Amino acid sequence: MGVKLGILGLGTVGTGTVQLLQDGTGRHPLLQEIEIYKVGVRSLDKSRAVTLPKSVLMTDLDAIVNDPKVDIIVEVMGGLEPARSLILKAIENGKHIVTANKAVISRFGEEIFTSANKAGVYVMLEAAVGGGIPVIQPLKQSLSVNRIQSVTGIVNGTTNYILTRMQLEGSNFSDVLADAQKLGYAEADPTADVEGLDAADKIAILASLAFDGRIKLEDVYCEGIRQVSKTDIAYAEKLGFVIKLLAIAQTVIPPSSNPPISVRVHPTLVPKNHPLASINGVNNAIFIEGEPIGQVMLFGPGAGAGATASSVSSDILNLVASLKTSTALPNPLLGCRHQHYCQITPMAELVTRFYARFLTRDQSGVIGKIGTCFGDRGVSLESVVQTGFQGELAEIVVVTHDVREGDFRQALAEIHSLPAIDSIPSVLRVL
Amino acid sequence: MGVKLGILGLGTVGTGTVQLLQDGTGRHPLLQEIEIYKVGVRSLDKSRAVTLPKSVLMTDLDAIVNDPKVDIIVEVMGGLEPARSLILKAIENGKHIVTANKAVISRFGEEIFTSANKAGVYVMLEAAVGGGIPVIQPLKQSLSVNRIQSVTGIVNGTTNYILTRMQLEGSNFSDVLADAQKLGYAEADPTADVEGLDAADKIAILASLAFDGRIKLEDVYCEGIRQVSKTDIAYAEKLGFVIKLLAIAQTVIPPSSNPPISVRVHPTLVPKNHPLASINGVNNAIFIEGEPIGQVMLFGPGAGAGATASSVSSDILNLVASLKTSTALPNPLLGCRHQHYCQITPMAELVTRFYARFLTRDQSGVIGKIGTCFGDRGVSLESVVQTGFQGELAEIVVVTHDVREGDFRQALAEIHSLPAIDSIPSVLRVL
């Protein structure tokens, strides 16, 4: 037989991958050279959607990563530990890795890739970002001849589903979240999704590939969607925008070989004619700008057994092809080639447009006062709309031109201290 | 120095590629191991946007493909001859090929890939379809673990530009074409674009990769956009569709290892909520459905110096990586792996929805008569709308459910012979 897999985990993704590999008709013929040699599970007694010989299933995961016959470890168990330790042990034992685990890679990437480079093995992670969408391999290969200027993704299906429904139904965040939990689109503890942490893991990985350097997860600025209100969605709509949770990595002063970049996750007003504006529901999309390619977008299912199994299997296929044809040298299109860290621009230095909503006590002259505070800090306004009333308070919405975030924040603090201002319920960035 | 390129042609694409390769900062470091060794041009005297040493430029293209020092031939001259002969000669001399030439590949693919397999060299063609969009390599690699069910593309920028403007402006085909020619979006002889021939070349290539078999270009059914009227665009809009020139390859009876497929290019009514409906202007997009991945779409610039240079350079990068790491064995993810022909389903056997517009002389009972003719052939109607009048004639628009095209055509012939029918100005398929 051919290349031997040790699969760690037989949940949704593991089961999907086994089903794909067991049913090779009409797929790449190289898949037939793969043997599902060992599958590590928590319990042998559970009934399963796939049939595997008794000799294949086992509960001792250490034995799988230590088995000298295993060529590739497919880590689809999720979570930080024991996934991290098992991956490191397998690498030490000279095995290639395929993983769908964005959390482990974004947190322990340095440790994992340093050991992988030392051991001369590959760590493949197409399934870690964008579900079934081919994005990791295109960034390593086809797109890597470009100077990447920005990577902007809708990379979390749960929050995109929630925002899409809020938009279509005019509903509140909390109502849609509760319903999404009932329907299985959001988890019982939705923190990782709605706070943007899952998206932060993913943009750290994409930024690392696009800008060819390591990213510290704590350098990724992160704002979730809890504070997005139906009021803001409605105003955004009127102004020609939809609100999306975007994960963004972009160069600040291109072009150079190690440009400072900004890496961040936050709800964002997206112009309706932007390709990302029409990505709805649980779908994901990654929009990439580069020189000389221009703008490309990769769109598809962000999660699900089939989509993720497709990405996991494509990584396995890449490794099998490489094992069959390559000499000992690492293939520069599969491996990780950077060891330095990317230079991250602080948020205060970011240049972006803003949307802000003010509740004001006193109508006469208040727009003038807001305008003066902004003007003093060099913040120029694209539009100022007095939109309506909430009780006795007047509601004013402004959209700025591009400003330095630090300047905008200072102006905002000054506005906040004006007696005419009751509160500033929303501040959102604009793409 | 490293890998030596012989570039044939220094037009838009050739110049873009040289510019990219000469300016390596911020791109994949492997590009620095490439030497632009010879560039074949028609005239040495022409002033050029790139600076190359005198020893590099030459007019004797045969000498370049016969030069034993050249590792890779980059064919960016276009046209059928001498491109075909030079490619074949280079292959015979053991050189790898990168080409942007869809016409040569779709017509002479069998001859070219047979010699390449014999000589053990690769023929790379990312730039032949979809400009800068990474689609060829994803189809060979990431997506190839899937059973592909359909590939549906907007792969011709000129016709998409024309249809988009007709849609937005309510203009006639001939007026928009004339303006597009003035603006440089359409060529003086627009035949290859507006008749769908360019899209046919491209879908033949995509189908071959997606369904893992060769395609005879003459088996690709092809209908252009000349007959698309502003009237039909307006009706389609009312019914919830936009009209796009789609290039489609799809399995008819999935799944099997060599399923019969339908390969075709024609103007198509696309539901407004379909991801392809919002692809406007000169952009291209390729929408792919597979099992188990579901639906993915790859979107980007369909033409232009920068986009095409990105694809050409990514092919060069792939070859250089392969030359640096691989043994003599062909890499199964780069090479062509099929030698048989795909089984093509005749159009009469296609199952699809239709849109048809009738001009009728006699209103009373005519809808009933049309309905009866369709019913007799088992064609069921989704909607029948009597939409207005053109002079004394009443206009009736129907959209069918899925029908066998042969049955639909027979019913249409019967309807055409009814005394109440003046004419059938439009028949279009619906996605």
Interface residues (C-beta under 8 A of the other chain):
Chain A: G16 Q19 L20 T25 G26 R27 H28 P29 L30 L31 E126 G132 I133 P134 Q137 P138 Q141 S142 L143 S144 V145 N146 R147 P254 P255 S256 S257 P259 P275 S278 G290 E291 P292 I293 G294 Q295 V296 M297 L298 F299 G300 P301 G304 A305 G306 A307 A309 S310 S311 S313 S314 L317 N318 A321 K324 T325 S326 T327 L329 P330 N331 P332 L333 R337
Chain B: G16 Q19 L20 T25 G26 R27 H28 P29 L30 L31 E126 G132 I133 P134 Q137 P138 Q141 S142 L143 S144 V145 N146 R147 P254 P255 S256 S257 P259 P275 S278 G290 E291 P292 I293 G294 Q295 V296 M297 L298 F299 G300 P301 G304 A305 G306 A307 A309 S310 S311 S313 S314 L317 N318 A321 K324 T325 S326 T327 L329 P330 N331 P332 L333 R337
